[in-house]
């Protein structure tokens, strides 16, 4: 039984697709195109699209690097969540936004795979959400210079692998390619 039976809707999360975050990201153009296609589909199917935007000392609120990439644009009626931690739920209004829309399942896209994407996936799962990672709609940069033992492509592949086998009681965690995304309500 789902942990949120009174919240059957799905939402598309677009996390941190900001100029300064994805300028050097792995497979950037393809990921942006996949996310743009998902945003168009979600809008056509009246599925909530929730935008998440990070800021901190390095990614300054209001700067050019802080802005979303030009290929992705938010409609005025779509929520924008400002965050300063990896987990998009941490000290934000994301939970309130999702609850108001009856959302219990998330389609997760964006950047960076090995930081904010992973944190948000785990944050959503422990809060009771069914959480789907769109396997070809997230990206990261090469962090080996900071000590990562793997490059960007490997980080994306590894996250897809381990999320495919994740889960918790009453909750689903899996991956799906862009063309396999289903926005149908749970039930």
N, C-alpha and C positions, 0 to 999 in steps of 0.2 A: 504494500500500500504506500502511495506517495506520502511524503511528510507534509505536503501542502495541498491537501485535496480541495480546498476552497480557492486555490490559485492555479487554474488550469492553463493560463496563457503563457506564451513564450515571448521573450524579448531578445533583440539583437544588441549586444554590447560592442561598441567600437571604442577600444581602449588606446589612448596615447598615440594616435597616428599623427604625431606632431612633427613639424619640419626638423627640429633639432634632434628628435628621437630617431627618426627613420632615414635621415639624409644618407647614411652609409649602410643601411640595413640590407641583409641578405634577401635577394629575390624581391626587392622593394616594389618594382613596377607591377609584377604579377600579383603580389599581395594586395596592393592598392586596388587593382582592377577587380580582384575577387571580392574585396570588401564593398566596393562601389556597386557591384552587381547584387550583393546581398542586401545592401541598403535600398536599392531600387525595388527588389522583390518584396522586402519587408513593408515598404511604404505601399506598394500595390496591394498587399494582402492585409493592410491595416494592423500590422504587427508593430509594437513599440520599438523604436530605435533609441537607444540611450547612449549618449556620447560621454566619454570620460576623458578628462584633460588634467595632466600632471603639472605641477610646478614645485620648484624647490630652489636652492641657492644657485644651482647650475642651469636650471631651466626656468628662467625668470618669467613670472606672470606678466602677460601683455607684450613680451618681446616677440620679434619675428620668429625665433626658433620655437617659441611656445605655441604658435598658431598651428592649426591643423593643416595638412598638406592641401594644396589647392584642388586636387582631384576629388576630394571628399568635402561635402558641405552639409551642414546641419540645417534642417528646416527650423524655423522659429518656434514651432510647437513641440519640438523634440527636446527632451530634458538634456541638460549639460551638467555633469557632475565634476566638480573641481576636487582634486585630491592632492595630497602631499606624501602619501605612503604607497607602497606597492599594491596592497590590497585595496581595490576600488570601494570596498565597504567601510574601510577604517576611517572613522571621523568624517563621514560624508552622509549625504541624504539618499544614497542609492537604495537602501532597504525601503525607505519610505516611498520613494518613486515606484519601485517594483510592486510593493504591496498595494498601492493605490490603483495600479493597473491590473491587479490579479495575476501577476507573473510568478510562476513557480519553476520555470525552466528557462535557462539562459543559453544562448548561442554566443560563444566568446570569440572575438577577433581582436587583432591589433598588435601592439608592441609593448614592451619587449618580452619575448618568449620566456627568457630565463630570469625575469624579474617580475614586472607587473602582471603579465599574463598568468604565470604560475601562482603568484600570490592571490590573485583574484579567483582563479579556479578553486584553490583550496579554501579561500574565504567563503565562496558561494556554497561549496559542498558542506562545510561544517555548519553553515547557517540553514541547511535544509533544502537547498536548490538542486534540481536535476541540472547537470552542468555539462554542456557539449562544447568541445573545442573544435572549431572549424580548422581542420588540419592544414589547409593551404591558404589560410587567411590570417596568419600571424607570423611575426618575424622578429629578428634581433640583429645586433651587430656582433662582430667578432670580439670577444672579451678575453682572448688569450693573453693579451698584454697586461691584463689585470689579474691573471692567475687562473683563468678558466682552463681546464684541461682539454676542452673541445672548442671547435670553431662554431660559427653561427649556424651553418647548415646542420651540423651534428646536434646542436642544442634544440633546433626545431624538430628534427627527427626523433630525438630522445624524448622530448616532451610529448609528442604525438604517441610514441610507444607506451610510455608509462601512464598517460591519461586514459588510454584505451583500456587499461586493466585496473583502473581505479574505481572506487565506489564506496558506498556506506549503506547501512541499513535503511531501506526505504528510499534511497536516492540512486540515481543513475549518473555515471560519469563515463563519457565515451567521446570518440572523435568521429568526424564525418567530413568528407571533402565538400567544397562549395556546392557542387552539383547535387549532392545528396542531402542538403539541408531541407528539413521539413518544418514549416512554421505552424503546423496544425496544433490546436490546443490538446493538452493531455486529456486522457479520459477514455 
